[in-house]
Amino acid sequence: MRRFIEAMVGVDGLDIGYGDYDTLFVKLEYDSYYYFFFLKEKEQLSNLQSEAEDIFHQLKESKIYQPDMDKNTTCIFCLRIEEDEYYKIEKDEEISEISKIICLIEEDLNYFKKNVFLYTDKMEQFAQKNIGKFELLCEEYFTEESFREYKKSNKDSFEYDFLINMFIKIPFLSFYEYQKKKDIKYQTAESFIEKRCAAMEIDLELINKLSMDLEKLEDEDALYKWVDTLIEQRNSNDKGVLEVINNED
């Protein structure tokens, strides 16, 4: 998971660490900092619940410490758990032990804002196969059809579940910003088509009208009749143009 997130962040991590934990500390725009912990077992998550003060003091004593880190750092604890336990968290009426730990961590705003990002083995394999392809994955999976399938079963749509949880748990990912980029790409393509049609003197308004007319045709006979009418109109228009030219001469 570390390699997938490193590629997604797109910047080199800063030189910092905490104990024997596998960590990644990055600085992004607007002087915001993100401290990732890649955990190997649930016990580490339990330990970190009570170690926020120690993490904070080690950060303050590090060579890279700056005063703005105090209020602008988010810790993100990444943990792979068993698939049964992952989906059990959402279904159980009683709060599980790991859910309690997550609540205690995320509701504690002392020192840092803290989020817990859970994922399954399938999700990790999916991430490993797609290192460096985060935006392409979003384009592929963030569709209306994928969302409908996700609503039916988040277990069957684990790829969508994994990606959407990243946006929820990792603050620098903005779904709004991603959607805005997607809209800009669409607008750019639309503008390109309009310019090409204008250069080739193609009447887009006429094409749209013809498309709407075609959708209304009920059978083959109606199609033939529509084509005949279209040809008659075209011939009539051409004749009118010739008459205008002759009158000018």
C-alpha atoms as one frame of an Amber mdcrd trajectory, in Angstrom:
protein
   0.000   0.000   0.000   2.894   2.324   0.724   4.087   2.350  -2.900   0.572
   3.052  -4.183   0.158   6.033  -1.829   3.674   7.335  -2.539   2.890   7.362
  -6.275  -0.480   9.010  -5.643   1.079  11.758  -3.481   3.650  12.486  -6.168
   6.251  14.073  -3.876   9.203  12.680  -1.947   8.649  11.940   1.727  10.513
  13.952   4.348  13.138  12.336   6.565  11.242  11.423   9.726  10.143   8.240
  11.473   8.610   6.935  14.658   9.980   3.866  16.404   9.853   0.717  14.303
   6.765   1.829  12.396   6.772   2.046   8.610   5.992   5.743   8.059   5.752
   8.341   5.305   5.750  12.073   6.081   4.900  14.451   3.220   4.390  18.170
   2.781   1.838  19.350   0.226   0.502  22.731  -0.866  -0.751  25.353   1.591
   1.806  24.073   4.158  -0.242  20.974   4.942   1.484  17.854   6.278   0.443
  14.191   6.217   1.964  11.529   8.425   1.167   8.032   7.130   1.643   4.953
   9.302   1.523   1.621   7.451   0.596  -0.875  10.140   1.156  -4.627  10.090
  -1.317  -5.652  12.783  -4.279  -4.394  14.807  -2.206  -4.294  17.997  -0.170
  -1.456  16.496  -3.371   0.533  15.989  -4.282  -0.034  19.639  -0.853   1.169
  20.719  -0.957   4.302  18.574  -4.266   5.245  20.165  -2.354   6.302  23.291
   0.859   7.480  21.641  -0.261  10.713  19.966   1.706  12.809  22.477   4.892
  10.805  21.874   4.489  11.115  18.090   3.984  14.854  18.429   7.066  15.349
  20.624   9.257  13.289  18.296   8.077  15.445  15.378   8.914  18.636  17.312
  12.409  17.341  18.054  13.125  16.352  14.443  15.361  18.406  12.127  12.507
  19.154   9.732  10.161  20.609  12.365   8.489  23.925  11.584   5.995  25.783
  13.824   3.185  25.512  11.260   3.285  21.712  11.593   1.506  21.917  14.958
  -1.918  22.685  13.522  -1.491  21.488   9.944  -0.531  17.824  10.334  -2.886
  14.877   9.795  -1.937  11.354  10.862  -3.344   8.573   8.694  -3.107   5.051
  10.076  -3.347   2.510   7.230  -4.241  -1.053   8.237  -5.145  -4.181   6.294
  -7.703  -6.375   8.036  -9.483  -9.615   7.217 -12.301  -9.336   4.708 -14.916
 -10.765   7.097 -13.987  -8.231   9.750 -13.961  -5.349   7.255 -17.541  -5.936
   6.130 -18.671  -6.925   9.606 -17.866  -3.402  10.854 -20.628  -1.959   8.659
 -23.256  -4.617   9.377 -23.017  -5.272  13.097 -25.510  -3.494  15.312 -23.042
  -3.814  18.187 -19.813  -1.846  17.851 -16.846  -4.173  17.354 -13.577  -3.810
  19.235 -11.744  -2.331  16.256 -14.617   0.117  15.660 -14.246   1.351  19.240
 -10.520   1.893  18.737 -11.135   3.778  15.484 -13.702   6.030  17.180 -11.319
   6.815  20.031  -8.517   7.650  17.590 -10.527   9.769  15.165 -12.484  11.651
  17.824  -9.324  12.606  19.703  -8.278  15.968  18.252  -5.292  16.478  20.574
  -1.970  17.133  18.822  -3.097  15.959  15.363  -6.178  15.203  13.359  -6.145
  11.419  12.978  -7.848   9.107  10.477  -7.868   5.316  10.154  -7.846   3.909
   6.622  -8.833   0.227   6.505  -8.546  -2.056   3.500  -8.700  -5.765   2.675
  -6.215  -8.100   0.994  -8.158  -7.809  -2.277  -7.920  -4.029  -2.103  -4.174
  -4.176  -1.456  -3.654  -6.483  -4.442  -5.744  -4.095  -6.547  -3.547  -1.183
  -5.402  -0.301  -3.057  -6.115  -1.419  -3.794  -9.671  -2.228  -0.134 -10.283
   0.673   1.808  -8.774   0.867   5.219 -10.457  -2.598   4.927 -12.000  -4.747
   6.642  -9.371  -6.387   9.213 -11.658  -7.010   6.596 -14.355  -8.699   4.376
 -11.759 -10.946   7.253 -10.683 -11.948   7.891 -14.296 -12.679   4.206 -14.791
 -14.622   3.501 -11.598 -16.337   6.796 -10.693 -19.280   6.334 -13.025 -23.027
   6.167 -12.425 -23.045   2.460 -13.287 -20.246   1.685 -10.799 -22.039   3.691
  -8.119 -25.260   1.709  -8.662 -23.341  -1.568  -8.402 -21.627  -0.310  -5.241
 -24.980   0.505  -3.651 -26.138  -3.061  -4.369 -23.014  -4.651  -2.877 -19.897
  -2.866  -1.675 -18.229  -6.268  -1.311 -18.625  -7.060  -5.006 -17.585  -3.485
  -5.856 -14.501  -3.517  -3.636 -12.521  -1.379  -6.129 -15.051   1.470  -5.870
 -15.231   1.001  -2.100 -11.449   1.230  -1.814 -11.180   4.397  -3.926 -14.085
   6.241  -2.299 -12.691   5.466   1.179  -9.395   7.026   0.158 -11.232  10.283
  -0.555 -12.950  10.041   2.832  -9.867   9.260   4.909  -7.101  11.177   3.098
  -7.888  14.915   3.349  -5.802  16.178   0.438  -7.910  14.109  -1.962 -10.838
  16.261  -3.034 -13.667  14.571  -4.911 -14.925  18.026  -5.887 -11.559  18.939
  -7.407 -11.386  15.624  -9.243 -14.924  16.094 -10.597 -14.045  19.637 -11.670
 -11.052  18.333 -13.640 -13.308  15.727 -15.218 -15.803  18.442 -16.234 -13.005
  20.566 -17.706 -11.833  17.623 -19.805 -15.387  17.142 -21.040 -15.764  20.840
 -21.828 -12.450  20.838 -23.655 -13.574  17.907 -25.817 -16.892  19.625 -26.490
 -15.123  22.855 -27.487 -12.824  20.901 -29.798 -15.805  19.333 -31.569 -17.523
  22.696 -31.950 -14.387  24.280 -33.444 -13.881  21.392 -35.876 -17.491  21.573
 -37.027 -17.245  25.335 -37.496 -14.042  24.961 -39.556 -15.729  22.373 -41.782
 -18.920  24.461 -41.974 -20.977  21.709 -40.351 -24.283  22.918 -38.924 -24.374
  21.425 -35.409 -27.862  22.765 -34.777 -29.125  20.965 -37.880 -27.369  17.734
 -36.839 -28.982  17.885 -33.396 -32.411  18.459 -34.973 -31.936  15.527 -37.375
 -30.867  13.294 -34.484 -33.987  14.210 -32.515 -36.176  13.561 -35.580 -34.607
  10.122 -36.071 -35.337   9.150 -32.469 -39.043   9.799 -33.066 -39.345   7.444
 -36.085 -41.327   4.331 -35.237 -40.692   2.006 -38.213 -38.929   1.565 -41.559
 -41.727   3.180 -43.583 -41.498   6.295 -41.451 -37.737   6.359 -42.042 -38.124
   6.203 -45.851 -40.737   8.952 -45.756 -38.489  11.099 -43.570 -35.544  10.644
 -45.992 -37.704  11.569 -49.002 -38.912  14.703 -47.239 -35.352  15.632 -46.323
 -34.204  15.238 -49.956 -37.103  17.366 -51.209 -36.236  20.099 -48.729 -32.557
  19.972 -49.769 -33.449  20.202 -53.470 -35.806  23.073 -52.757 -33.108  24.946
 -50.840 -30.551  24.407 -53.632 -33.050  25.689 -56.203 -33.667  28.789 -54.103
 -29.935  29.481 -53.920 -29.604  29.183 -57.713 -32.493  31.609 -58.244 -30.823
  34.162 -55.978 -27.525  33.816 -57.891 -29.300  34.208 -61.264 -31.171  37.303
 -60.090 -27.875  38.870 -58.913 -26.358  38.261 -62.388
